[in-house]
Amino acid sequence: MPDRRFSGLDEDEFEQVKKALFEWAETHPDKDQPIIFMMGERYSARRFAGEVADRSEFGVSFLTFLVEQSRQSQEPVRAFINRAIIANGER
């Protein structure tokens, strides 16, 4: 069973990321169409956000990646998601 905990985000930060990902998913122009193909699965924007919210193996992998990118760039974790929301044409 995968470890559903992840380092680098406390619960408040996790909730902020989760909220931002659902906002991104809802503003995505093809929110129900597969847009990500990973680990043998197809993920729509909505499913992707749900996997993170559920802290699935895939979701935790993404969060770990996001936290590491945040550390390297010295930007807040949410900054990456905010750019994706803007790219969807809404804020």
KOLDRENKOL-71453 format. One record per atom (N, C-alpha, C): residue number from 1; residue in one letter; atom name; z, x, y. Coordinates in steps of 0.001 Angstrom, whole numbers. Each point is the difference from the previous one (the first is absolute). Layout:
<nodes>
+-----+----+----+---------+---------+---------+
|   i | aa | at |      zz |      xx |      yy |
+-----+----+----+---------+---------+---------+
| NUM |  A | CA |       Z |       X |       Y |
...
+-----+----+----+---------+---------+---------+
</nodes>
This chain:
<nodes>
+-----+----+----+---------+---------+---------+
|   i | aa | at |      zz |      xx |      yy |
+-----+----+----+---------+---------+---------+
|   1 |  M |  N |       0 |     850 |   -1183 |
|   1 |  M | CA |       0 |    -850 |    1183 |
|   1 |  M |  C |       0 |     892 |    1241 |
|   2 |  P |  N |    -874 |    -286 |     978 |
|   2 |  P | CA |     -55 |     854 |    1187 |
|   2 |  P |  C |    1246 |    -154 |     862 |
|   3 |  D |  N |     331 |    1066 |     682 |
|   3 |  D | CA |    1104 |     -32 |     950 |
|   3 |  D |  C |    -475 |    -765 |    1222 |
|   4 |  R |  N |     601 |   -1131 |     279 |
|   4 |  R | CA |    -457 |    -847 |    1102 |
|   4 |  R |  C |     687 |     341 |    1319 |
|   5 |  R |  N |     669 |    1112 |      26 |
|   5 |  R | CA |     568 |     486 |    1253 |
|   5 |  R |  C |    -924 |    1067 |     551 |
|   6 |  F |  N |     118 |     248 |    1261 |
|   6 |  F | CA |    -813 |    1037 |     604 |
|   6 |  F |  C |     814 |     640 |    1094 |
|   7 |  S |  N |    -226 |    1282 |     228 |
|   7 |  S | CA |     761 |     687 |    1027 |
|   7 |  S |  C |    -768 |     -36 |    1308 |
|   8 |  G |  N |     730 |     114 |    1073 |
|   8 |  G | CA |    -645 |      79 |    1301 |
|   8 |  G |  C |      13 |   -1290 |     788 |
|   9 |  L |  N |     230 |   -1126 |    -645 |
|   9 |  L | CA |      86 |   -1275 |     712 |
|   9 |  L |  C |    1322 |    -670 |    -341 |
|  10 |  D |  N |     733 |    -390 |    1027 |
|  10 |  D | CA |    1173 |    -819 |    -288 |
|  10 |  D |  C |    -465 |   -1455 |     -71 |
|  11 |  E |  N |     897 |    -912 |    -288 |
|  11 |  E | CA |    -388 |   -1396 |    -203 |
|  11 |  E |  C |    -615 |    -614 |    1262 |
|  12 |  D |  N |     526 |     337 |    1181 |
|  12 |  D | CA |    -579 |    -529 |    1241 |
|  12 |  D |  C |   -1428 |     489 |     198 |
|  13 |  E |  N |    -228 |    1284 |    -252 |
|  13 |  E | CA |   -1348 |     547 |     112 |
|  13 |  E |  C |    -934 |    -640 |   -1023 |
|  14 |  F |  N |     506 |    -192 |   -1219 |
|  14 |  F | CA |    -805 |    -642 |   -1031 |
|  14 |  F |  C |    -412 |   -1404 |     447 |
|  15 |  E |  N |     933 |    -746 |     554 |
|  15 |  E | CA |    -306 |   -1359 |     466 |
|  15 |  E |  C |   -1048 |      29 |    1109 |
|  16 |  Q |  N |      88 |     973 |     898 |
|  16 |  Q | CA |    -997 |     126 |    1075 |
|  16 |  Q |  C |   -1384 |     309 |    -575 |
|  17 |  V |  N |     -48 |     908 |    -959 |
|  17 |  V | CA |   -1270 |     356 |    -637 |
|  17 |  V |  C |    -559 |   -1206 |    -747 |
|  18 |  K |  N |     848 |    -682 |    -726 |
|  18 |  K | CA |    -436 |   -1179 |    -753 |
|  18 |  K |  C |    -575 |   -1059 |     946 |
|  19 |  K |  N |     695 |    -268 |    1082 |
|  19 |  K | CA |    -478 |    -987 |     979 |
|  19 |  K |  C |   -1345 |     434 |     578 |
|  20 |  A |  N |    -123 |    1272 |     341 |
|  20 |  A | CA |   -1250 |     516 |     570 |
|  20 |  A |  C |   -1144 |     -94 |   -1003 |
|  21 |  L |  N |     268 |     280 |   -1273 |
|  21 |  L | CA |   -1053 |     -88 |   -1017 |
|  21 |  L |  C |    -471 |   -1433 |    -208 |
|  22 |  F |  N |     921 |    -951 |      44 |
|  22 |  F | CA |    -419 |   -1399 |    -116 |
|  22 |  F |  C |    -800 |    -427 |    1235 |
|  23 |  E |  N |     367 |     507 |    1174 |
|  23 |  E | CA |    -791 |    -276 |    1211 |
|  23 |  E |  C |   -1400 |     591 |    -151 |
|  24 |  W |  N |     -73 |    1239 |    -500 |
|  24 |  W | CA |   -1298 |     627 |    -244 |
|  24 |  W |  C |    -821 |    -830 |    -980 |
|  25 |  A |  N |     628 |    -422 |   -1094 |
|  25 |  A | CA |    -715 |    -769 |   -1025 |
|  25 |  A |  C |    -538 |   -1311 |     572 |
|  26 |  E |  N |     799 |    -667 |     806 |
|  26 |  E | CA |    -425 |   -1289 |     554 |
|  26 |  E |  C |   -1088 |     147 |    1061 |
|  27 |  T |  N |     -79 |    1151 |     635 |
|  27 |  T | CA |   -1051 |     204 |    1011 |
|  27 |  T |  C |   -1252 |     622 |    -597 |
|  28 |  H |  N |      79 |     401 |   -1264 |
|  28 |  H | CA |   -1154 |     627 |    -643 |
|  28 |  H |  C |   -1114 |   -1028 |    -169 |
|  29 |  P |  N |   -1236 |     353 |     344 |
|  29 |  P | CA |   -1090 |    -977 |     -80 |
|  29 |  P |  C |    -321 |    -476 |   -1418 |
|  30 |  D |  N |     319 |     783 |   -1012 |
|  30 |  D | CA |    -238 |    -388 |   -1396 |
|  30 |  D |  C |    1302 |      68 |    -788 |
|  31 |  K |  N |    1003 |    -685 |     504 |
|  31 |  K | CA |    1363 |     141 |    -537 |
|  31 |  K |  C |     159 |    -305 |   -1490 |
|  32 |  D |  N |    -922 |    -786 |    -570 |
|  32 |  D | CA |     117 |    -344 |   -1418 |
|  32 |  D |  C |   -1018 |     703 |    -886 |
|  33 |  Q |  N |    -837 |     841 |     573 |
|  33 |  Q | CA |   -1003 |     743 |    -760 |
|  33 |  Q |  C |     538 |    1388 |    -344 |
|  34 |  P |  N |    -322 |     517 |   -1170 |
|  34 |  P | CA |     457 |    1354 |    -350 |
|  34 |  P |  C |    -523 |    1029 |    1009 |
|  35 |  I |  N |     911 |     798 |     523 |
|  35 |  I | CA |    -381 |    1046 |     952 |
|  35 |  I |  C |     501 |    1371 |    -432 |
|  36 |  I |  N |     918 |       8 |    -953 |
|  36 |  I | CA |     579 |    1248 |    -485 |
|  36 |  I |  C |    -107 |       3 |   -1521 |
|  37 |  F |  N |    -506 |    1093 |    -535 |
|  37 |  F | CA |    -110 |     168 |   -1444 |
|  37 |  F |  C |     821 |    1225 |    -369 |
|  38 |  M |  N |    1124 |    -219 |    -689 |
|  38 |  M | CA |     897 |    1109 |    -302 |
|  38 |  M |  C |     779 |    -307 |   -1273 |
|  39 |  M |  N |     243 |    1031 |    -758 |
|  39 |  M | CA |     802 |     -98 |   -1215 |
|  39 |  M |  C |    -566 |   -1089 |    -927 |
|  40 |  G |  N |   -1340 |    -118 |     -19 |
|  40 |  G | CA |    -653 |    -955 |    -872 |
|  40 |  G |  C |      91 |   -1446 |     447 |
|  41 |  E |  N |     442 |    -225 |    1208 |
|  41 |  E | CA |     182 |   -1359 |     518 |
|  41 |  E |  C |    -806 |    -205 |    1278 |
|  42 |  R |  N |    -242 |   -1250 |     303 |
|  42 |  R | CA |    -643 |    -384 |    1259 |
|  42 |  R |  C |    1038 |    -713 |     852 |
|  43 |  Y |  N |      64 |     377 |    1251 |
|  43 |  Y | CA |     995 |    -567 |     902 |
|  43 |  Y |  C |    -669 |    -590 |    1238 |
|  44 |  S |  N |     286 |   -1260 |     264 |
|  44 |  S | CA |    -387 |    -590 |    1277 |
|  44 |  S |  C |    1057 |     432 |    1013 |
|  45 |  A |  N |    -252 |    -259 |    1265 |
|  45 |  A | CA |     989 |     342 |    1028 |
|  45 |  A |  C |    1320 |    -719 |    -277 |
|  46 |  R |  N |     -86 |   -1272 |    -362 |
|  46 |  R | CA |    1226 |    -768 |    -286 |
|  46 |  R |  C |     736 |     547 |   -1228 |
|  47 |  R |  N |    -739 |     315 |   -1048 |
|  47 |  R | CA |     645 |     531 |   -1206 |
|  47 |  R |  C |     619 |    1364 |     285 |
|  48 |  F |  N |    -702 |     811 |     777 |
|  48 |  F | CA |     511 |    1319 |     371 |
|  48 |  F |  C |    1355 |    -142 |     702 |
|  49 |  A |  N |      67 |    -876 |    1004 |
|  49 |  A | CA |    1261 |    -213 |     721 |
|  49 |  A |  C |    1079 |    -508 |    -948 |
|  50 |  G |  N |    -365 |    -884 |    -908 |
|  50 |  G | CA |     961 |    -524 |    -968 |
|  50 |  G |  C |     540 |    1062 |    -939 |
|  51 |  E |  N |    -864 |     917 |    -413 |
|  51 |  E | CA |     436 |    1088 |    -883 |
|  51 |  E |  C |    1037 |     885 |     695 |
|  52 |  V |  N |    -219 |     256 |    1283 |
|  52 |  V | CA |     970 |     790 |     759 |
|  52 |  V |  C |    1301 |    -778 |     136 |
|  53 |  A |  N |    -106 |   -1280 |     363 |
|  53 |  A | CA |    1199 |    -829 |     164 |
|  53 |  A |  C |     809 |     -83 |   -1289 |
|  54 |  D |  N |    -696 |     -61 |   -1143 |
|  54 |  D | CA |     676 |     -84 |   -1302 |
|  54 |  D |  C |     480 |    1350 |    -511 |
|  55 |  R |  N |    -363 |    1051 |     710 |
|  55 |  R | CA |     359 |    1365 |    -398 |
|  55 |  R |  C |    -492 |     324 |   -1415 |
|  56 |  S |  N |   -1223 |    -432 |    -265 |
|  56 |  S | CA |    -610 |     337 |   -1288 |
|  56 |  S |  C |    -257 |    1506 |     -45 |
|  57 |  E |  N |    -425 |     484 |   -1150 |
|  57 |  E | CA |    -325 |    1427 |    -107 |
|  57 |  E |  C |   -1060 |     375 |    1046 |
|  58 |  F |  N |   -1016 |    -831 |     133 |
|  58 |  F | CA |   -1041 |     224 |     994 |
|  58 |  F |  C |     579 |     -44 |    1416 |
|  59 |  G |  N |     831 |    -994 |     276 |
|  59 |  G | CA |     598 |    -142 |    1328 |
|  59 |  G |  C |     863 |    1181 |     393 |
|  60 |  V |  N |     818 |     461 |    -948 |
|  60 |  V | CA |     865 |    1157 |     267 |
|  60 |  V |  C |    -848 |    1255 |     212 |
|  61 |  S |  N |   -1076 |     141 |    -757 |
|  61 |  S | CA |    -893 |    1151 |     192 |
|  61 |  S |  C |    -583 |      -5 |    1413 |
|  62 |  F |  N |    -424 |   -1167 |     460 |
|  62 |  F | CA |    -538 |     -98 |    1347 |
|  62 |  F |  C |    1068 |     330 |    1041 |
|  63 |  L |  N |    1197 |    -533 |    -159 |
|  63 |  L | CA |    1074 |     273 |     961 |
|  63 |  L |  C |     343 |    1483 |      48 |
|  64 |  T |  N |      44 |     632 |   -1142 |
|  64 |  T | CA |     284 |    1436 |     -55 |
|  64 |  T |  C |   -1072 |     770 |     764 |
|  65 |  F |  N |   -1260 |    -361 |    -219 |
|  65 |  F | CA |   -1115 |     615 |     719 |
|  65 |  F |  C |     137 |    -243 |    1507 |
|  66 |  L |  N |     307 |   -1233 |     382 |
|  66 |  L | CA |     115 |    -352 |    1418 |
|  66 |  L |  C |    1119 |     784 |     688 |
|  67 |  V |  N |    1130 |     123 |    -662 |
|  67 |  V | CA |    1123 |     754 |     564 |
|  67 |  V |  C |    -375 |    1472 |     166 |
|  68 |  E |  N |    -679 |     563 |    -980 |
|  68 |  E | CA |    -405 |    1408 |      90 |
|  68 |  E |  C |    -998 |     203 |    1142 |
|  69 |  Q |  N |    -949 |    -901 |     141 |
|  69 |  Q | CA |    -961 |     103 |    1106 |
|  69 |  Q |  C |     712 |    -112 |    1343 |
|  70 |  S |  N |     990 |    -846 |      73 |
|  70 |  S | CA |     788 |    -165 |    1222 |
|  70 |  S |  C |     735 |    1294 |     349 |
|  71 |  R |  N |     589 |     609 |    -999 |
|  71 |  R | CA |     709 |    1266 |     229 |
|  71 |  R |  C |    -952 |    1096 |     480 |
|  72 |  Q |  N |   -1151 |      92 |    -643 |
|  72 |  Q | CA |    -951 |    1051 |     355 |
|  72 |  Q |  C |    -582 |    -188 |    1399 |
|  73 |  S |  N |    -242 |   -1235 |     369 |
|  73 |  S | CA |    -611 |    -272 |    1307 |
|  73 |  S |  C |    1033 |    -202 |    1094 |
|  74 |  Q |  N |    1249 |    -146 |    -384 |
|  74 |  Q | CA |    1101 |    -273 |     918 |
|  74 |  Q |  C |    -230 |   -1304 |     773 |
|  75 |  E |  N |    -607 |    -964 |    -668 |
|  75 |  E | CA |    -194 |   -1340 |     542 |
|  75 |  E |  C |     857 |    -972 |    -789 |
|  76 |  P |  N |     405 |   -1091 |     633 |
|  76 |  P | CA |     758 |   -1010 |    -757 |
|  76 |  P |  C |    -846 |    -563 |   -1143 |
|  77 |  V |  N |     648 |    -394 |   -1066 |
|  77 |  V | CA |    -697 |    -547 |   -1158 |
|  77 |  V |  C |    -866 |   -1183 |     409 |
|  78 |  R |  N |     519 |    -845 |     834 |
|  78 |  R | CA |    -734 |   -1210 |     388 |
|  78 |  R |  C |   -1260 |     318 |     808 |
|  79 |  A |  N |     -91 |    1158 |     616 |
|  79 |  A | CA |   -1168 |     342 |     820 |
|  79 |  A |  C |   -1296 |     -68 |    -807 |
|  80 |  F |  N |      37 |     417 |   -1237 |
|  80 |  F | CA |   -1196 |     -29 |    -850 |
|  80 |  F |  C |    -449 |   -1436 |    -249 |
|  81 |  I |  N |     968 |    -868 |    -240 |
|  81 |  I | CA |    -317 |   -1402 |    -271 |
|  81 |  I |  C |    -481 |    -683 |    1278 |
|  82 |  N |  N |     623 |     346 |    1124 |
|  82 |  N | CA |    -433 |    -595 |    1275 |
|  82 |  N |  C |   -1464 |     317 |     282 |
|  83 |  R |  N |    -432 |    1218 |    -298 |
|  83 |  R | CA |   -1408 |     346 |     205 |
|  83 |  R |  C |    -909 |    -852 |    -887 |
|  84 |  A |  N |     438 |    -266 |   -1201 |
|  84 |  A | CA |    -783 |    -842 |    -915 |
|  84 |  A |  C |     -76 |   -1440 |     510 |
|  85 |  I |  N |    1085 |    -488 |     570 |
|  85 |  I | CA |      -1 |   -1348 |     579 |
|  85 |  I |  C |    -974 |     -67 |    1170 |
|  86 |  I |  N |      47 |    1004 |     853 |
|  86 |  I | CA |    -927 |      53 |    1136 |
|  86 |  I |  C |   -1441 |      41 |    -497 |
|  87 |  A |  N |    -236 |     778 |   -1043 |
|  87 |  A | CA |   -1346 |      96 |    -568 |
|  87 |  A |  C |    -480 |   -1357 |    -532 |
|  88 |  N |  N |     918 |    -846 |    -406 |
|  88 |  N | CA |    -356 |   -1337 |    -466 |
|  88 |  N |  C |    -381 |    -924 |    1160 |
|  89 |  G |  N |     218 |     449 |    1231 |
|  89 |  G | CA |    -400 |    -786 |    1154 |
|  89 |  G |  C |    1093 |    -850 |     596 |
|  90 |  E |  N |    1214 |     140 |    -521 |
|  90 |  E | CA |    1128 |    -759 |     542 |
|  90 |  E |  C |    1205 |     909 |     115 |
|  91 |  R |  N |     949 |    -413 |     765 |
|  91 |  R | CA |    1240 |     737 |     150 |
|  91 |  R |  C |    1142 |    -912 |    -268 |
+-----+----+----+---------+---------+---------+
</nodes>
